[in-house]
Amino acid sequence: MARIAVIGAGMGAMAAAARLAVAGHRVTVYERTETYGGALRPFERDGFAFDTGPGLLPLPAVYRDLFLKTGKEPLEDRVELVQVDPSARHVFADGAEVSLPNVSRAGVVAALDEALGAGAGRRWGDFLVRAREAWDRARRPLLEEPLWPNWQVLAEREPYPAVPHKRLLRTRQAGTLAEVGAWELRDPRLAALLESHALAYGLDPRTAPASAAVLPYLDHAFGTWYVRGGLRELARAVYERCLDRRVEFVLGTEVTGIVDKDGRAAGVELADGTVAEAEFVVAGVPPRTLDGMVRGAALRDAGEVPPQPGAPSRLTVLLALRGGRPEGTAHRTMVHTEDRAAELDALFGTAPELPERPTVAVSRPGDPALVPDPEHEAVTLTATVPASASADPRKQADRMIAVASRAIPGLRDRLLWHEVRTPADIARVTGAEGGAVPAPAFAAAGGRLLHPANTTGLTGLFTVGGWSHPGGGLPHAGMSGALVAGLIVEGPEFRGSQ
């Protein structure tokens, strides 16, 4: 039985802790804030409750597997999972609207043909077939296995089977998500639908590899799920599973250093100067934070994937509304911007601020646990914004409310109050510089969207969570925990779940 110190109580770190404890190790989690869950934080006021981080759960199988491998009680005994249907409603710049059924290719094709014209559904359906092939090719190396030592193969190999396209007397194939939209979907509304999945993860569709097509495929193939009471309930369930397995949590305690003894991690140094000895250390913190903890040690080899550059963040507006949620209301509505080029330039280029009408995700869960009574509604608005955004958040929030009015008639008249959560708030919770939110790992693109391996140049030190392989997002965080546990329990020969 080894002593293992885990830095941070995010979802990936807790997933690793639970698995390691079941394997017989003595695990202690040190968290600098006063609670667990990483970005999964609640906000409550006047009987209203909101998720301030992710609001939906893709690929719930990752957390089902965690509960299966760490105890007898399945995930569904700890939380109530609700499949969201329709998976999303989309409101496009030209006023067209479509609601996409959950996990129904025929239903999606029919809905798109009716809303956008004959042929739109077939083009999207054919795209989903190609996206499935990309998923089948990339799923194991990018989600279920430790990062390959020869990761350059992933950097060079594009798993998306792009359709040949004749352009300027040349036959070309889409290499970016934007080219997939332009050349294969051939409808600006379908392109907006496609690109909105990338934008939600802070990816620029103009440079994101075509393999990012798996994002809408995941929604289509595995469904989109809501946790009754909010996703904080998922964090609570994982935390309690850790406690059941005798994981110790030390909250409100910052780790300032990692003890390096003869080239091996030997424990952690706390802010009060005390040292907690350990045979292994698992760090669920951003790369720059980790670098500051390991003084003078080389954490990365020259040929290793470098840490990802800064990613965009999110601005979240929490709305308390008078009046109940109308029956039949979609849980999630995407209201698309009228000027995508300006929005992308603001996020990834030099434009000073977002356009007047940015892309906004409108979440209307219809969950009685989130409101004081049936005569009120709790709504969350989310927009992708630059990390360390300098624009006035109140101004941005007002713009987002104006955009959301396209999806919620009479919104201003129903508004009791609103709260704003900025990139600075995310930074305080997660420790990520500027409140940056990591994206999932993807193949191709020269390796720009791969993440550093879970092993490091310091023996016995492992990394977990969104800033390491396989990247950001709740499913990826859960899988990072499984990979780290496997590497510690089985050693370097571990090759992932079978």
Secondary structure, 3 states (H helix, E strand, C coil): CCEEEEECCCHHHHHHHHHHHHCCCEEEEEECCCCCCCCCCEEEECCEEEECCCCCEECCHHHHHHHHHHCCCCHHHCCCEEECCCCEEEECCCCCEEEECCCCHHHHHHHHHHHHCCCHHHHHHHHHHHHHHHHHHHHHHHHHCCCCCCCHHHHHCCCCCCCCEEECCEEECCCEHHHHHHHHHCCHHHHHHHHHHHHHCCCCCCCCEHHHHHHHHHHHHHCEEEECCCCHHHHHHHHHHHHHCCCEEEECCCEEEEEEECCEEEEEEECCCCEEECCEEEECCCHHHHHHHCCCCCCCCCCCCCCCCCCCEEEEEEEEEECCCCCCCCCEEEECCCCHHHHHHHHHCCCCCCCCCCCEEEECCCCHHHCCCCCEEEEEEEEEECCCCCCCHHHHHHHHHHHHCCCCCCHHHHEEEEEEECHHHHHHHHCCHHHCCCCECCCCHHHCCCCCCCECCCECEEECCCCCCCECCHHHHHHHHHHHHHHHHHCCCCCCCC
